[in-house]
Amino acid sequence: MLDQAIWLLAAGVVCFVCAVVLLRGRLKCRYRRGRFLSANEKKFLGALDRVVGSGHRVFVQVRLADLVDIESCGSARKDFKARRQVFGKSVDFVICNRSTLDPIMIIEVDDASHERVERRRRDVLVDRVCAEAGLPLLRVKARFAYSEIELMGALRSKGLFVSDA
């Protein structure tokens, strides 16, 4: 009787382990290719590339934490909080000097999602971080199409020299 109970218990454990292994295999997340840029961002990038000229290079979807350094706030806890605030954020476009790759300007294309409360909070943080770091930030309203002449004027208004060519 005791032998039977031990065998049943052992069989139950084996079944349980097999079930866990099978479920883990089924519950594993899988990856598939995602969308890198929206159709609107691709249109804007095309216009921006034509406007910035050969002295500049445009990068897309750059992590804000890669563009700024955090000065110590005086405590490890505050330093961690400051890093955490920028760590998960990215900006739409960064214009860099072609030869040095130093960031010159950040551009955010604001679509309807920027009307949401949590997105506005994020935008305020990005604005503040860019201002403190001395990185000009240009916000462009999302449109169906982009005028290169208007874009050139907006870039110049933020201090970026672009050629008329």
Backbone hydrogen bonds, N-H to C=O, Kabsch-Sander energy under -0.5 kcal/mol:
donor,donor_aa,acceptor,acceptor_aa,energy
5,A,1,M,-2.0
6,I,2,L,-2.2
7,W,3,D,-2.4
8,L,4,Q,-2.6
9,L,5,A,-2.4
10,A,6,I,-2.7
11,A,7,W,-2.6
12,G,8,L,-2.3
13,V,9,L,-2.3
14,V,10,A,-2.4
15,C,11,A,-2.5
16,F,12,G,-2.4
17,V,13,V,-2.7
18,C,14,V,-2.5
19,A,15,C,-2.5
20,V,16,F,-2.4
21,V,17,V,-2.5
22,L,18,C,-2.5
23,L,19,A,-2.7
24,R,20,V,-2.5
25,G,21,V,-1.8
26,R,22,L,-1.8
27,L,23,L,-2.7
28,K,24,R,-0.6
36,F,34,G,-0.5
42,K,38,S,-2.1
43,K,39,A,-2.0
44,F,40,N,-2.5
45,L,41,E,-2.6
46,G,42,K,-2.1
47,A,43,K,-2.1
48,L,44,F,-3.0
49,D,45,L,-2.9
50,R,46,G,-1.6
51,V,47,A,-1.6
52,V,48,L,-2.6
53,G,49,D,-0.7
56,H,53,G,-1.2
57,R,96,C,-2.4
59,F,94,V,-2.6
61,Q,92,D,-2.5
62,V,91,V,-1.5
64,L,89,K,-2.4
65,A,86,V,-0.7
65,A,89,K,-0.6
66,D,63,R,-1.4
67,L,64,L,-1.6
68,V,64,L,-1.1
71,E,69,D,-0.6
79,D,75,S,-2.5
80,F,76,A,-2.5
81,K,77,R,-2.0
82,A,78,K,-2.4
83,R,79,D,-2.3
84,R,80,F,-2.7
85,Q,81,K,-1.9
86,V,82,A,-1.1
87,F,83,R,-2.0
88,G,84,R,-0.8
89,K,86,V,-1.4
91,V,62,V,-2.7
93,F,107,I,-2.2
94,V,59,F,-2.6
95,I,105,M,-3.0
96,C,57,R,-3.0
96,C,94,V,-0.5
97,N,102,D,-2.2
98,R,55,G,-2.6
101,L,97,N,-2.6
104,I,95,I,-3.5
105,M,95,I,-1.6
106,I,136,P,-2.9
107,I,93,F,-2.8
108,E,138,L,-2.5
110,D,108,E,-0.8
110,D,140,V,-2.8
111,D,109,V,-0.7
114,H,111,D,-1.8
115,E,112,A,-1.9
116,R,113,S,-1.3
120,R,116,R,-2.4
121,R,117,V,-2.1
122,R,118,E,-1.7
123,D,119,R,-2.5
124,V,120,R,-2.3
125,L,121,R,-2.0
126,V,122,R,-2.6
127,D,123,D,-2.7
128,R,124,V,-2.4
129,V,125,L,-2.8
130,C,126,V,-2.5
131,A,127,D,-2.3
132,E,128,R,-2.7
133,A,129,V,-2.1
134,G,130,C,-0.7
134,G,131,A,-0.8
135,L,130,C,-2.7
138,L,106,I,-2.9
139,R,137,L,-0.5
140,V,108,E,-2.9
140,V,138,L,-0.5
142,A,110,D,-2.7
148,E,146,Y,-0.5
151,L,147,S,-2.5
152,M,148,E,-2.5
153,G,149,I,-2.1
154,A,150,E,-2.4
155,L,151,L,-2.5
156,R,152,M,-2.4
157,S,153,G,-2.2
158,K,154,A,-0.9
158,K,155,L,-0.7
159,G,156,R,-1.8
160,L,155,L,-2.4
161,F,159,G,-0.6
162,V,160,L,-0.5
